[in-house]
Amino acid sequence: MPPAKSSYVCLPCRASYKLASYHRPAQEPVGHGRHCPRCARELVHVGAAFAPPPRRDTHAWRALSAVLNAGIRFHMGCCDGPGWRPRTLREVKERAAYARRTGEPLRQALLRRDL
């Protein structure tokens, strides 16, 4: 059986790639040593349940960048998928303000569906 595929993104290029994912040790870097064919920067492993925004939607890519920089990925759960993730800058800003106001870690605030 062929290896499962997982998504990798290049944030500067706003490009997403589905590549074969092999089991790697936890010590390896986030992109598993994979590089963007456009700019040669290291790709960010985002998980198998990732659906990329359109390349022209710069606001959605900025929101995605905030989510990925907070350490949130799109890995499949048991039965319910990766769960809710903010898709717009407005949702990211609302949750960041909530995190500052309440003292909740940004990572947890970004995963909240409702505020």
C-alpha positions in Angstrom: 0.0 0.0 0.0 1.4 3.5 -0.9 2.3 5.8 2.0 -0.3 8.2 3.2 -0.2 11.8 2.0 -0.1 14.9 4.2 -0.1 18.6 3.4 2.8 20.9 3.5 2.7 24.7 2.9 5.1 27.5 2.0 3.7 30.6 3.6 5.8 33.2 1.6 4.7 31.5 -1.7 1.1 30.8 -0.5 1.4 27.3 -1.9 0.2 24.0 -0.6 1.6 20.5 -1.5 0.3 17.0 -0.8 3.4 14.8 -0.2 3.9 11.3 1.0 4.4 11.3 4.7 6.7 8.8 6.3 7.0 8.2 10.0 9.8 10.4 11.2 11.5 10.8 14.6 10.2 13.6 16.8 13.6 15.4 16.6 13.2 16.2 12.9 12.3 19.8 11.9 8.7 20.8 11.3 8.9 20.4 7.5 10.8 17.1 7.7 13.5 18.6 5.5 11.1 19.2 2.5 11.6 22.4 0.5 9.4 24.5 -1.6 10.0 24.0 -5.4 9.4 27.7 -6.0 11.6 29.5 -3.4 13.6 26.6 -1.8 12.5 27.5 1.8 11.5 24.7 4.1 7.9 23.7 4.0 5.7 23.6 7.1 4.0 20.3 7.8 0.3 21.1 8.5 -1.3 17.7 8.5 -3.6 15.5 6.4 -6.9 17.4 7.1 -5.7 20.7 5.7 -7.7 22.6 3.1 -5.7 25.5 1.6 -7.2 28.9 1.0 -7.0 30.2 -2.6 -3.6 31.7 -3.4 -5.1 35.1 -4.1 -6.8 35.4 -0.7 -4.0 37.1 1.2 -6.1 37.7 4.3 -6.8 34.0 4.7 -3.1 33.2 4.3 -2.3 35.8 7.0 -4.8 34.1 9.3 -3.3 30.7 8.4 0.1 32.0 9.2 -1.0 33.2 12.7 -2.6 29.8 13.3 0.5 27.9 12.2 2.9 30.2 14.2 0.8 29.5 17.3 1.7 25.8 16.8 -1.8 24.6 15.7 -1.9 22.0 12.9 -4.6 20.2 10.9 -4.2 16.5 11.9 -7.1 14.1 11.8 -8.8 13.2 15.0 -10.5 9.9 15.6 -13.9 10.6 14.1 -14.4 14.4 14.0 -11.4 15.7 11.9 -9.1 18.4 13.1 -11.8 20.6 14.7 -12.5 24.2 14.2 -9.8 26.7 13.1 -10.1 30.4 12.4 -10.2 31.2 8.7 -10.2 35.0 8.6 -8.1 37.7 10.1 -11.1 39.0 12.0 -11.5 35.7 13.8 -7.8 35.7 14.6 -7.9 39.2 15.9 -11.0 38.6 18.0 -9.4 35.5 19.6 -6.1 37.3 20.2 -7.9 40.2 22.0 -9.8 37.6 24.0 -6.6 35.9 25.0 -5.0 39.2 26.1 -8.2 40.1 28.0 -8.6 36.8 29.9 -5.0 35.6 30.1 -5.8 32.4 28.2 -2.9 31.2 26.1 -3.2 32.3 22.4 -3.1 28.7 21.2 -6.2 27.8 23.2 -8.0 31.0 22.3 -7.5 30.3 18.6 -9.2 26.9 18.9 -12.3 28.4 20.4 -15.3 28.3 18.1 -17.4 30.8 20.1 -16.2 33.6 22.3 
